[in-house]
Amino acid sequence: MPQRKCASKRLRVDKTRSLANAEKRSQIKKEIKNFRSLVTQGKIDEAKAQLKAVFAKLDRAVSKGILHKNTASRRKSYLSRVLNKKA
């Protein structure tokens, strides 16, 4: 239990931000899953458009501090390789 008023507020703020960040990470995972399903179905043009959206979400997450820049870079590289292998 926090001893000070500012510490209790910090707990509340951290909890709120943690939930928001978890939701954003979940959205990124959904976008990636959608991209992978398009690739497996062979819809390469749609997958390329989806890949742009995934890249934008990853970059936004890095700028907000949700993901580390190397994590985003690694995922982008992996997804590019997946697309290039099918195309």
C-alpha positions as CSV (number, residue, x, y, z in Angstrom):
1,M,0.0,0.0,0.0
2,P,1.4,3.4,-0.9
3,Q,2.4,5.7,2.0
4,R,1.9,9.0,0.1
5,K,-0.8,10.6,-1.9
6,C,1.4,11.0,-5.0
7,A,2.4,7.3,-4.8
8,S,-1.2,6.2,-4.9
9,K,-1.9,8.5,-7.9
10,R,1.2,7.0,-9.6
11,L,-0.3,3.5,-9.1
12,R,-3.6,4.6,-10.6
13,V,-1.9,6.3,-13.6
14,D,0.3,3.2,-14.2
15,K,-2.6,0.9,-14.2
16,T,-4.5,3.0,-16.7
17,R,-1.5,3.3,-19.0
18,S,-0.7,-0.4,-18.7
19,L,-4.2,-1.3,-19.8
20,A,-4.0,1.2,-22.8
21,N,-0.6,-0.2,-23.8
22,A,-1.9,-3.8,-23.6
23,E,-4.8,-2.9,-25.9
24,K,-2.4,-1.3,-28.4
25,R,-0.1,-4.4,-28.3
26,S,-3.2,-6.5,-28.9
27,Q,-4.2,-4.4,-31.9
28,I,-0.8,-4.9,-33.4
29,K,-1.0,-8.6,-32.9
30,K,-4.4,-8.6,-34.7
31,E,-3.0,-6.7,-37.6
32,I,-0.1,-9.1,-37.9
33,K,-2.5,-12.1,-37.8
34,N,-4.6,-10.5,-40.5
35,F,-1.5,-10.0,-42.6
36,R,-0.3,-13.6,-42.2
37,S,-3.8,-14.9,-43.1
38,L,-3.7,-12.8,-46.3
39,V,-0.3,-14.2,-47.2
40,T,-1.4,-17.8,-46.7
41,Q,-4.5,-17.2,-48.8
42,G,-2.2,-15.9,-51.6
43,K,-3.7,-12.4,-51.7
44,I,-0.3,-10.7,-52.2
45,D,-1.6,-7.2,-53.2
46,E,-3.9,-7.0,-50.1
47,A,-1.1,-8.3,-48.0
48,K,1.3,-5.5,-49.2
49,A,-1.3,-2.9,-48.2
50,Q,-1.8,-4.6,-44.8
51,L,2.0,-4.7,-44.3
52,K,2.1,-0.9,-44.7
53,A,-0.6,-0.6,-41.9
54,V,1.3,-3.0,-39.7
55,F,4.5,-1.0,-40.2
56,A,2.7,2.2,-39.3
57,K,1.3,0.6,-36.1
58,L,4.7,-0.7,-35.1
59,D,6.4,2.7,-35.7
60,R,3.7,4.4,-33.7
61,A,4.1,2.0,-30.8
62,V,7.8,2.7,-30.8
63,S,7.3,6.4,-30.7
64,K,4.8,6.1,-27.8
65,G,7.2,3.8,-25.9
66,I,5.1,0.7,-26.0
67,L,7.6,-1.3,-27.9
68,H,11.4,-1.2,-28.1
69,K,12.7,0.0,-31.4
70,N,14.7,-3.2,-32.0
71,T,11.6,-5.3,-31.3
72,A,9.7,-3.4,-33.9
73,S,12.6,-3.6,-36.4
74,R,12.8,-7.3,-35.9
75,R,9.1,-7.9,-36.5
76,K,9.2,-5.7,-39.6
77,S,12.1,-7.6,-41.0
78,Y,10.4,-10.9,-40.3
79,L,7.1,-9.9,-41.9
80,S,8.9,-8.5,-44.9
81,R,10.7,-11.8,-45.3
82,V,7.4,-13.7,-45.1
83,L,5.9,-11.5,-47.8
84,N,9.0,-11.8,-50.1
85,K,9.1,-15.5,-49.8
86,K,5.5,-15.8,-51.0
87,A,5.8,-13.1,-53.7
